[in-house]
Amino acid sequence: MRGLSFLAEGELFAVDVAYVQKVARRLAVTPVQAAPDVVIGLSNIKGRVITVLDLAALLGRGGNREAAPFVNAIIFKPPTAGADQMGLRINVPGGLVELDEIHPLPSEENEKGLISGIAEADHVLYRVIDASSIIRRFFESGAGPAELEK
């Protein structure tokens, strides 16, 4: 699998590039008062509203809604034309990596079903984000960000 590597919450992650629309650097984010804990805020990219999510909160690690006014984020492709868009706040974007076989995690370590497993590229281990699960929960649930907290 070809993945996009990134650093978030002090760990190395990768996500399948097939789900990535772009990496946004210094994305302006506006906090939303009544939003679920997983939502950092909203941003606008070329007239499209993007919901920016906190990866740590998605994984059940608490997270930090006290976002800086600008963040780095991976923006996912919408599942259909005209659908809402979402992204994940990251600390540092990496580059493209060719991931070897993805080794699944035991269910108790699979952090809310959002980690596909562990994979290696160039002798470095990455936790592989299950982008399809995040997208399915966000876009197809009809409940939006609140569904992500389940």
Backbone torsions as a table, in degrees:
resi	resn	phi	psi	omega
1	MET	NA	138.0	173.8
2	ARG	-90.0	124.7	-176.6
3	GLY	-123.3	160.0	172.2
4	LEU	-102.9	120.9	-179.3
5	SER	-89.1	153.3	176.5
6	PHE	-162.2	159.8	176.4
7	LEU	-105.8	129.3	176.5
8	ALA	-148.0	135.9	177.5
9	GLU	53.9	33.9	176.2
10	GLY	78.0	8.6	-179.3
11	GLU	-124.9	155.2	174.9
12	LEU	-89.4	130.3	178.9
13	PHE	-126.8	165.5	170.8
14	ALA	-144.4	153.6	177.0
15	VAL	-138.1	144.0	179.9
16	ASP	-59.1	125.8	-177.3
17	VAL	-64.6	-18.3	179.0
18	ALA	-61.3	-23.3	-178.8
19	TYR	-96.1	-8.4	-172.7
20	VAL	-94.4	128.0	174.5
21	GLN	-88.0	-46.1	-179.9
22	LYS	-165.5	165.2	170.3
23	VAL	-107.1	122.3	-179.5
24	ALA	-102.2	123.5	177.9
25	ARG	-103.2	136.3	-179.8
26	ARG	53.9	52.0	178.7
27	LEU	-79.4	124.7	178.0
28	ALA	-71.9	129.6	-177.6
29	VAL	-125.0	132.9	176.7
30	THR	-104.9	119.4	179.5
31	PRO	-61.7	151.1	177.4
32	VAL	-118.5	117.2	-172.4
33	GLN	-55.8	-51.4	-172.4
34	ALA	-95.0	15.5	-177.2
35	ALA	-75.2	155.2	174.1
36	PRO	-60.0	161.0	-177.5
37	ASP	-59.4	-26.1	-178.8
38	VAL	-75.1	-14.9	-177.6
39	VAL	-94.2	118.9	175.9
40	ILE	-77.5	-42.5	179.9
41	GLY	166.6	-165.4	-178.5
42	LEU	-116.9	150.3	176.7
43	SER	-135.9	166.3	179.3
44	ASN	-126.5	120.8	175.9
45	ILE	-121.3	110.9	178.8
46	LYS	51.0	44.9	176.6
47	GLY	83.5	-1.0	178.4
48	ARG	-103.5	131.5	177.8
49	VAL	-83.2	129.3	-178.8
50	ILE	-116.0	128.3	172.4
51	THR	-87.9	122.1	-178.8
52	VAL	-100.9	123.8	-176.6
53	LEU	-104.7	154.9	178.7
54	ASP	-97.4	114.6	-177.7
55	LEU	-59.2	-42.2	-179.4
56	ALA	-59.7	-43.8	178.7
57	ALA	-66.0	-39.9	177.3
58	LEU	-59.2	-38.2	-177.8
59	LEU	-83.4	1.3	178.4
60	GLY	79.5	24.1	-178.0
61	ARG	-102.6	15.7	177.9
62	GLY	97.4	-62.1	178.6
63	GLY	80.2	-178.4	-177.2
64	ASN	-147.9	102.3	180.0
65	ARG	-79.7	-9.5	178.9
66	GLU	-77.5	68.1	-175.8
67	ALA	-76.6	147.5	171.3
68	ALA	-67.0	160.8	-179.7
69	PRO	-64.6	-17.5	178.1
70	PHE	-130.4	135.2	179.6
71	VAL	-135.0	161.4	168.0
72	ASN	-91.7	142.7	-178.5
73	ALA	-150.3	149.2	169.5
74	ILE	-95.5	123.1	179.6
75	ILE	-98.1	124.6	-179.5
76	PHE	-85.9	152.1	174.5
77	LYS	-68.0	138.8	175.6
78	PRO	-70.7	147.7	-177.7
79	PRO	-67.9	-27.4	177.2
80	THR	-140.6	157.9	178.4
81	ALA	-59.7	134.4	177.8
82	GLY	83.9	-4.7	179.6
83	ALA	-71.9	159.0	174.9
84	ASP	-58.8	155.4	177.1
85	GLN	-116.5	153.2	178.6
86	MET	-141.8	160.0	178.2
87	GLY	-145.0	165.9	177.3
88	LEU	-112.5	131.3	173.9
89	ARG	-69.7	133.7	176.1
90	ILE	-128.6	164.4	177.2
91	ASN	-85.8	-56.1	-175.6
92	VAL	-135.8	121.1	175.3
93	PRO	-71.3	147.0	177.9
94	GLY	-107.7	-137.8	-179.8
95	GLY	-133.1	-171.0	178.0
96	LEU	-79.1	138.3	179.0
97	VAL	-134.5	144.6	172.6
98	GLU	-93.5	111.3	-176.1
99	LEU	-90.0	132.2	174.2
100	ASP	-69.7	-169.0	179.9
101	GLU	-50.7	135.7	177.1
102	ILE	-87.7	121.1	-179.5
103	HIS	-94.9	117.3	-177.4
104	PRO	-63.0	152.3	176.5
105	LEU	-91.8	151.6	171.0
106	PRO	-59.1	148.8	-174.5
107	SER	-55.1	-34.8	-179.2
108	GLU	-71.6	-14.8	178.3
109	GLU	-104.9	3.1	-173.3
110	ASN	-87.7	27.0	171.9
111	GLU	22.8	77.4	176.1
112	LYS	62.2	24.0	177.8
113	GLY	72.0	17.8	-176.3
114	LEU	-103.1	0.6	177.6
115	ILE	-114.7	120.4	179.3
116	SER	-68.9	-34.9	-178.9
117	GLY	158.1	-158.5	179.9
118	ILE	-116.1	137.4	177.7
119	ALA	-138.1	158.1	-178.2
120	GLU	-115.3	142.8	172.1
121	ALA	-144.6	124.7	179.1
122	ASP	51.6	43.3	177.2
123	HIS	66.3	22.7	176.6
124	VAL	-120.9	135.5	178.7
125	LEU	-93.0	137.9	178.9
126	TYR	-125.8	141.2	168.6
127	ARG	-84.3	125.2	-174.6
128	VAL	-95.3	118.3	179.4
129	ILE	-71.8	135.1	175.5
130	ASP	-88.3	84.9	-176.4
131	ALA	-60.5	-35.6	-178.5
132	SER	-63.1	-35.7	177.7
133	SER	-68.0	-42.9	178.7
134	ILE	-63.4	-46.7	-179.1
135	ILE	-63.3	-45.8	-179.1
136	ARG	-59.6	-47.0	-178.8
137	ARG	-64.9	-37.2	-176.7
138	PHE	-79.9	-50.8	-172.1
139	PHE	-86.9	-38.2	-170.7
140	GLU	-97.2	-9.1	-177.4
141	SER	-75.3	-24.3	-175.4
142	GLY	80.1	-8.9	-178.2
143	ALA	-101.2	-10.6	178.3
144	GLY	68.8	-147.1	-173.3
145	PRO	-59.5	-30.4	-178.9
146	ALA	-61.6	-34.2	179.9
147	GLU	-65.1	-28.0	-178.0
148	LEU	-66.1	-24.4	-176.6
149	GLU	-78.0	-10.3	-178.8
150	LYS	-70.3	NA	NA
